[in-house]
Amino acid sequence: MIKAYNRILIWLSKSTGFDFSYFALNGLWVGLRQLISIITGLVVSITFARLTSQELYGNYQYIISIMSIIAIITLPGLNTSIIQATARGFDGGYKKSVRKSFLWSLVGIPALFIIGAYYYINNNTGLGSGFMVSSIFFPFLYAPKMWDSLFQGKSYFKLSTIYASIQSLVHTLAMITVIYLFSDSLIAIVLVFFFISLLFNAVFYLKSVKYINNQREDSQAISYGYFLTKIRILATIAAEIDKVVIGIFLGPASLAIYAIGVTLAYKFFEFTKNLLVIASPKIARTNTVSNKKYLQLFFFFLFVAMILFFILPTIVTVLYSDKYKESILLSQLVILFLPFYVLNTLYKTHFMLFLRNRKILFLEAIIYPVLKILLTVPLLVFFKIEGLALLYGLQYPLNMLILYVINYSEKRKVKKPPVMEKQ
């Protein structure tokens, strides 16, 4: 029976061009990991929604958004660099990348402390204390987490799933407990959140070192990681600016409503993205995505998006109660862009891991983020949070279009014959 199963996988691979044997081997583990991540993430958000006020949940989201922006100093581009290098057998730069990320992350301590002091002085002791606590844990939240990139590059999806799932389950139990016991204490919730993250990141990093098989280094890995980090600065700001602006101008309650709506839709995006992560090491070695495959994926996920669009009102009401009924439309607006999200993820992976065209990546990383940063405040003023939800979804087709136009332009320059001077 096993032989027949293998023959079917081989036949499917030859017939469609997809490596089904590779996907069948790893897809189960990645799917299991994302299923656990989605369930635990939903459980935590539901616990927040039902046991705490919208103001507290909004302030919690505000802290996370500010930290996500400051996290650019931890050199997140090194994560992609590690995946690309280890996929090709270069393990030697792993510890060096983690060390560089950790040293740069120390800058986040005074930055977050100053922000906390500002809110504390201005009589917002909850936010002030939350930022001050986060400053202590900041260096341990990002650099040690590179263990996951090492495992992805090596295609150790089973091991990565086991580690990440254990962390998710323990983190969820801890968060449920602290929210239940201290539902009105932002500082207690933030403290538990960061402590659990620090603990597991440190332990898993120490374990990951054992899987370094050689000391060979990709001479371009570190510099490419720096490059990817630099071009992500505007993108990182753009990714969080909607939440920050809502928190500042409309307050934490509106931010809570927006976060629930957008995050719920993004959970479905996240699930598809991490299934596509399986293909990343193969894309690092060869270009495996064709226009036909893009078209097939688009129509499949368009069908999925339409189903989700009509069932989201029930999902939001059942999970989060009528207190978050304003989040329904936000989720629906975002979920319509699921097929564009999938295509954009694959297309961008092609440029990052296979072509490594720095000029194209640089231009793409500037154009849309600048556009979003410029449009955020006007859209909030004229269309409220619904306008920002629509802009959130539009980023995926726009990103893909920008990449295509820039790449097409570059190819035309290369193919354009030289102009002959008249004699």
Phi and psi in degrees as a GROMACS rama.xvg file:
@    title "Ramachandran Plot"
@    xaxis  label "Phi"
@    yaxis  label "Psi"
@TYPE xy
-64.4857  -39.0399  ILE-2
-65.1208  -40.2474  LYS-3
-62.9485  -40.0404  ALA-4
-61.9137  -44.2386  TYR-5
-64.9917  -37.7666  ASN-6
-64.8439  -37.2793  ARG-7
-63.8873  -43.2047  ILE-8
-63.2224  -40.77  LEU-9
-65.4316  -42.3913  ILE-10
-63.2676  -43.4761  TRP-11
-63.0451  -39.2933  LEU-12
-63.6144  -43.3101  SER-13
-70.6462  -34.4104  LYS-14
-75.9617  -36.7054  SER-15
-104.043  -20.3537  THR-16
90.6541  -7.74591  GLY-17
-88.5396  140.694  PHE-18
-83.4867  84.268  ASP-19
-67.5596  -30.8983  PHE-20
-63.4642  -43.0543  SER-21
-64.7643  -43.8589  TYR-22
-70.1239  -37.2937  PHE-23
-65.9763  -35.2449  ALA-24
-68.3243  -40.9357  LEU-25
-104.745  -21.96  ASN-26
-61.7712  -35.5013  GLY-27
-61.2198  -43.1775  LEU-28
-70.4674  -42.8289  TRP-29
-65.7904  -40.5877  VAL-30
-62.6507  -41.8202  GLY-31
-63.5175  -42.3907  LEU-32
-60.8903  -45.052  ARG-33
-71.6193  -32.1853  GLN-34
-62.6226  -45.2193  LEU-35
-64.8332  -41.0667  ILE-36
-63.5522  -43.6381  SER-37
-65.017  -45.6492  ILE-38
-63.3626  -47.4001  ILE-39
-66.5464  -39.3328  THR-40
-63.5946  -41.3875  GLY-41
-64.9415  -40.9032  LEU-42
-61.6518  -43.1936  VAL-43
-64.8279  -45.6811  VAL-44
-66.3919  -36.4244  SER-45
-66.1042  -40.455  ILE-46
-61.8423  -44.2858  THR-47
-58.1835  -49.0401  PHE-48
-63.3296  -38.29  ALA-49
-90.6587  -25.1936  ARG-50
-108.565  -14.7256  LEU-51
-120.512  169.513  THR-52
-80.6829  160.368  SER-53
-63.4621  -31.3413  GLN-54
-64.9051  -44.2154  GLU-55
-67.5584  -44.8111  LEU-56
-64.0146  -37.6611  TYR-57
-64.1597  -41.9693  GLY-58
-64.5743  -37.3726  ASN-59
-62.0409  -45.2864  TYR-60
-64.667  -35.2705  GLN-61
-63.5269  -43.1093  TYR-62
-62.6353  -45.1449  ILE-63
-62.159  -39.3407  ILE-64
-66.735  -44.473  SER-65
-62.5283  -41.7938  ILE-66
-64.9385  -35.7846  MET-67
-64.7869  -34.0278  SER-68
-70.7131  -46.771  ILE-69
-64.7505  -24.4546  ILE-70
-63.7009  -10.7155  ALA-71
-61.1161  -25.1644  ILE-72
-73.5644  -9.44011  ILE-73
-85.3277  6.32738  THR-74
59.7933  59.302  LEU-75
-63.6299  -19.6254  PRO-76
-62.2104  -21.0441  GLY-77
-65.3862  -25.0455  LEU-78
-61.8526  -47.2518  ASN-79
-64.4423  -39.362  THR-80
-62.2252  -39.1236  SER-81
-66.183  -42.8773  ILE-82
-59.1522  -47.034  ILE-83
-65.0187  -42.1111  GLN-84
-71.2957  -48.2335  ALA-85
-68.7227  -27.4504  THR-86
-63.2518  -25.9673  ALA-87
-103.118  11.3382  ARG-88
90.653  15.7132  GLY-89
-104.882  97.1554  PHE-90
-94.7741  -15.5618  ASP-91
-64.4144  -24.5327  GLY-92
-87.4487  -0.0435579  GLY-93
-62.7626  -56.502  TYR-94
-64.9004  -34.9388  LYS-95
-64.1832  -39.22  LYS-96
-65.3252  -42.8217  SER-97
-62.8927  -42.4497  VAL-98
-63.9221  -43.1319  ARG-99
-63.7786  -42.1687  LYS-100
-62.6034  -42.1353  SER-101
-64.9404  -44.2886  PHE-102
-63.4493  -41.5293  LEU-103
-67.1453  -32.2366  TRP-104
-69.0334  -16.5945  SER-105
-62.6278  -23.8958  LEU-106
-64.8793  -24.8127  VAL-107
-69.1312  -21.5751  GLY-108
-61.5685  -57.4077  ILE-109
-66.5767  -32.346  PRO-110
-62.2257  -49.316  ALA-111
-69.4389  -34.4556  LEU-112
-65.5426  -39.8215  PHE-113
-65.0101  -42.399  ILE-114
-61.4482  -43.3149  ILE-115
-61.993  -41.5917  GLY-116
-63.1998  -37.0897  ALA-117
-61.0616  -48.6593  TYR-118
-68.9964  -34.9642  TYR-119
-65.6477  -43.8346  TYR-120
-64.162  -33.1664  ILE-121
-90.7169  26.8829  ASN-122
68.1556  17.7123  ASN-123
-104.995  77.2174  ASN-124
-67.0491  -29.8132  THR-125
-63.296  -54.1432  GLY-126
-64.7322  -40.6574  LEU-127
-59.0071  -48.8771  GLY-128
-65.567  -37.6595  SER-129
-61.6086  -43.9159  GLY-130
-68.3746  -38.6394  PHE-131
-64.3421  -40.523  MET-132
-65.3437  -42.0293  VAL-133
-64.0209  -30.2215  SER-134
-62.8046  -32.1187  SER-135
-68.4796  -39.8287  ILE-136
-88.2274  -16.1841  PHE-137
-49.5748  -47.8173  PHE-138
-62.7887  -19.241  PRO-139
-98.9543  4.72755  PHE-140
-95.3427  -20.489  LEU-141
-119.762  -53.063  TYR-142
-58.0673  -51.683  ALA-143
-64.7476  -19.5328  PRO-144
-72.9798  -2.38696  LYS-145
-66.7413  -8.14896  MET-146
-54.9929  -33.9207  TRP-147
-67.3113  -37.7121  ASP-148
-66.7017  -37.723  SER-149
-60.7276  -46.6307  LEU-150
-67.089  -37.2154  PHE-151
-65.2323  -43.1032  GLN-152
-61.9783  -34.2108  GLY-153
-87.5478  -0.0376203  LYS-154
62.5603  31.6243  SER-155
-87.3433  64.1025  TYR-156
-70.968  -32.0515  PHE-157
-64.3741  -48.7068  LYS-158
-64.8933  -42.6609  LEU-159
-60.7695  -39.8646  SER-160
-65.3523  -43.7429  THR-161
-61.6389  -48.4438  ILE-162
-62.7512  -50.5751  TYR-163
-65.0744  -35.0659  ALA-164
-70.5375  -39.5054  SER-165
-60.7315  -45.6617  ILE-166
-61.4639  -43.7657  GLN-167
-62.6556  -43.278  SER-168
-66.5923  -46.8942  LEU-169
-65.4182  -42.6168  VAL-170
-59.7974  -42.5927  HIS-171
-64.0651  -45.6267  THR-172
-61.2322  -41.2442  LEU-173
-65.6463  -42.0034  ALA-174
-68.344  -40.7987  MET-175
-60.3582  -42.471  ILE-176
-63.9578  -48.7822  THR-177
-69.6345  -35.2681  VAL-178
-67.2816  -39.2981  ILE-179
-67.0374  -41.63  TYR-180
-81.4818  -32.4962  LEU-181
-131.053  59.0702  PHE-182
-66.785  -13.8809  SER-183
-112.881  12.543  ASP-184
-115.83  101.663  SER-185
-64.8114  -40.1773  LEU-186
-66.115  -36.4582  ILE-187
-65.9642  -42.2774  ALA-188
-65.5796  -45.0884  ILE-189
-63.1471  -40.7593  VAL-190
-60.7011  -47.1437  LEU-191
-66.0372  -42.4459  VAL-192
-55.969  -49.9011  PHE-193
-74.7368  -34.5191  PHE-194
-64.4064  -43.5846  PHE-195
-63.3414  -41.8455  ILE-196
-62.2174  -45.3931  SER-197
-59.9169  -46.625  LEU-198
-59.6528  -50.8294  LEU-199
-72.1616  -37.8485  PHE-200
-61.8203  -41.2178  ASN-201
-65.8126  -46.2689  ALA-202
-64.7721  -45.5838  VAL-203
-70.4517  -31.144  PHE-204
-64.8568  -45.1853  TYR-205
-60.8419  -35.3461  LEU-206
-71.8512  -36.1197  LYS-207
-66.0371  -28.9749  SER-208
-58.7238  -29.5862  VAL-209
-67.2068  -16.5303  LYS-210
-96.7493  8.93487  TYR-211
-77.0034  117.515  ILE-212
-95.7342  -16.9875  ASN-213
-156.399  172.051  ASN-214
-109.056  16.9994  GLN-215
-68.946  134.822  ARG-216
-118.287  138.043  GLU-217
-78.5286  116.211  ASP-218
-61.1901  -22.524  SER-219
-100.337  -2.7015  GLN-220
-62.306  -49.9885  ALA-221
-65.9499  -46.0164  ILE-222
-64.5364  -36.075  SER-223
-68.8418  -35.4123  TYR-224
-63.9103  -40.6914  GLY-225
-63.2282  -43.0907  TYR-226
-61.2236  -47.2765  PHE-227
-62.5789  -34.1191  LEU-228
-66.645  -45.9325  THR-229
-62.4164  -40.3886  LYS-230
-77.2489  -8.94862  ILE-231
-93.3107  -4.21212  ARG-232
-57.6496  -53.8967  ILE-233
-65.3551  -37.7496  LEU-234
-64.5984  -37.8173  ALA-235
-66.1628  -43.9545  THR-236
-62.5016  -44.4343  ILE-237
-63.5875  -33.9099  ALA-238
-66.7481  -27.4657  ALA-239
-113.006  -8.54467  GLU-240
-64.601  -29.5946  ILE-241
-63.0602  -44.3828  ASP-242
-67.7675  -40.694  LYS-243
-63.7485  -45.4266  VAL-244
-65.0174  -42.1382  VAL-245
-62.2242  -43.0869  ILE-246
-62.2979  -37.2835  GLY-247
-76.3931  -46.0575  ILE-248
-92.824  -34.5571  PHE-249
-106.386  -16.52  LEU-250
98.7038  167.82  GLY-251
-64.6289  -31.3168  PRO-252
-64.8255  -45.9796  ALA-253
-64.7449  -36.0499  SER-254
-64.4457  -38.6363  LEU-255
-62.1456  -44.0869  ALA-256
-62.8686  -44.8067  ILE-257
-64.6702  -44.5603  TYR-258
-62.4737  -42.4947  ALA-259
-62.6895  -46.4186  ILE-260
-63.924  -50.1303  GLY-261
-71.322  -42.5036  VAL-262
-66.0645  -37.8121  THR-263
-61.28  -45.2428  LEU-264
-65.1696  -38.8656  ALA-265
-68.4136  -22.8017  TYR-266
-58.1119  -38.5061  LYS-267
-70.6476  -35.4865  PHE-268
-63.6215  -44.6503  PHE-269
-61.3693  -38.9594  GLU-270
-61.3764  -46.712  PHE-271
-67.4201  -37.0628  THR-272
-61.7373  -44.7775  LYS-273
-75.5317  -18.3335  ASN-274
-69.6397  -38.677  LEU-275
-71.1816  -20.155  LEU-276
-59.6115  -27.8435  VAL-277
-56.303  -35.2044  ILE-278
-80.4169  -12.186  ALA-279
-59.7591  -47.8146  SER-280
-60.4326  -33.9077  PRO-281
-71.238  -37.0726  LYS-282
-66.6873  -29.8554  ILE-283
-64.1483  -25.598  ALA-284
-98.0968  -29.4207  ARG-285
-157.056  154.434  THR-286
-81.7776  112.17  ASN-287
-117.914  6.82472  THR-288
-110.768  126.524  VAL-289
-111.14  166.918  SER-290
-62.3003  -36.2517  ASN-291
-62.0795  -41.3728  LYS-292
-68.0399  -37.8097  LYS-293
-59.3835  -44.5827  TYR-294
-64.54  -42.6271  LEU-295
-62.3973  -44.4959  GLN-296
-65.2195  -39.4224  LEU-297
-58.9679  -50.2557  PHE-298
-70.0504  -33.4123  PHE-299
-64.4848  -48.3658  PHE-300
-76.7748  -20.2153  PHE-301
-66.1962  -41.3978  LEU-302
-62.1108  -43.6245  PHE-303
-62.0602  -42.902  VAL-304
-62.2026  -39.3264  ALA-305
-66.5611  -38.7227  MET-306
-62.3707  -46.5348  ILE-307
-64.2885  -35.9577  LEU-308
-55.6504  -42.6176  PHE-309
-83.1173  -19.5104  PHE-310
-100.543  -9.09614  ILE-311
-60.9848  -39.1112  LEU-312
-55.8027  -41.0977  PRO-313
-68.2424  -41.8768  THR-314
-61.1265  -48.4469  ILE-315
-61.9705  -45.802  VAL-316
-64.3728  -43.7008  THR-317
-67.7476  -43.2013  VAL-318
-79.068  -42.6813  LEU-319
-111.146  -4.0203  TYR-320
75.4461  173.795  SER-321
-66.2305  -13.5404  ASP-322
-61.2437  -25.0905  LYS-323
-117.202  30.4456  TYR-324
-64.7675  -23.2963  LYS-325
-70.1192  -12.922  GLU-326
-81.2757  -15.0572  SER-327
-60.3376  -52.7796  ILE-328
-60.9048  -36.6988  LEU-329
-61.9545  -44.5408  LEU-330
-62.9928  -41.6135  SER-331
-65.0736  -41.2624  GLN-332
-61.2299  -40.7758  LEU-333
-74.7881  -41.3402  VAL-334
-64.2837  -24.548  ILE-335
-61.7998  -19.7696  LEU-336
-96.6756  12.4476  PHE-337
-55.5099  -48.1148  LEU-338
-62.2995  -34.4218  PRO-339
-69.5721  -34.0899  PHE-340
-61.9825  -44.7741  TYR-341
-62.3598  -48.2328  VAL-342
-64.6705  -40.6747  LEU-343
-63.8514  -38.8097  ASN-344
-62.8085  -46.3444  THR-345
-66.7127  -43.4789  LEU-346
-64.7305  -42.1208  TYR-347
-70.934  -35.6407  LYS-348
-60.1571  -38.2649  THR-349
-58.7443  -42.8475  HIS-350
-73.5728  -35.7088  PHE-351
-77.8123  -41.4474  MET-352
-100.882  -25.4843  LEU-353
-102.732  -59.0146  PHE-354
-76.1421  -37.7025  LEU-355
50.52  42.2176  ARG-356
-81.5028  103.084  ASN-357
-66.5113  -36.0227  ARG-358
-64.5282  -45.0265  LYS-359
-64.2587  -45.673  ILE-360
-63.0083  -38.172  LEU-361
-64.1693  -47.0385  PHE-362
-65.2625  -42.4541  LEU-363
-63.5488  -36.873  GLU-364
-72.9217  -11.0349  ALA-365
-101.189  -44.6645  ILE-366
-61.868  -57.5686  ILE-367
-68.6465  -45.1823  TYR-368
-55.6289  -42.0431  PRO-369
-61.8632  -41.8957  VAL-370
-61.5149  -44.8674  LEU-371
-67.0213  -42.3591  LYS-372
-61.1217  -40.5352  ILE-373
-71.1313  -31.6112  LEU-374
-89.7648  -16.9076  LEU-375
-58.0429  -54.4353  THR-376
-64.9664  -46.8447  VAL-377
-59.826  -40.7157  PRO-378
-65.9377  -36.8546  LEU-379
-65.783  -39.7543  LEU-380
-66.8335  -44.3626  VAL-381
-91.8433  -30.6619  PHE-382
-123.995  6.82939  PHE-383
58.3281  -153.477  LYS-384
-71.6149  -20.3334  ILE-385
-65.0361  -37.7354  GLU-386
-63.4673  -37.791  GLY-387
-72.3055  -33.2688  LEU-388
-64.7349  -41.4109  ALA-389
-64.5846  -42.1993  LEU-390
-63.4931  -35.6526  LEU-391
-59.3712  -43.7386  TYR-392
-74.5043  -35.0025  GLY-393
-65.773  -17.5771  LEU-394
-61.4072  -29.9976  GLN-395
-74.2435  -49.8272  TYR-396
-65.9134  -33.1092  PRO-397
-67.0426  -41.9487  LEU-398
-60.2756  -45.419  ASN-399
-65.2972  -41.4638  MET-400
-63.0153  -42.0075  LEU-401
-62.5658  -44.7633  ILE-402
-60.457  -43.6818  LEU-403
-64.6794  -46.6391  TYR-404
-62.7572  -43.9771  VAL-405
-64.9982  -44.4585  ILE-406
-63.6983  -42.6514  ASN-407
-62.448  -40.3765  TYR-408
-62.8845  -41.1723  SER-409
-66.1154  -39.0762  GLU-410
-66.4359  -38.2947  LYS-411
-64.0368  -35.8713  ARG-412
-64.8601  -38.9818  LYS-413
-69.5762  -41.0165  VAL-414
-80.0669  -18.817  LYS-415
-63.5477  122.284  LYS-416
-68.8875  148.373  PRO-417
-65.2183  145.749  PRO-418
-80.9369  125.353  VAL-419
-84.606  132.053  MET-420
-75.6556  140.812  GLU-421
-72.6063  135.963  LYS-422
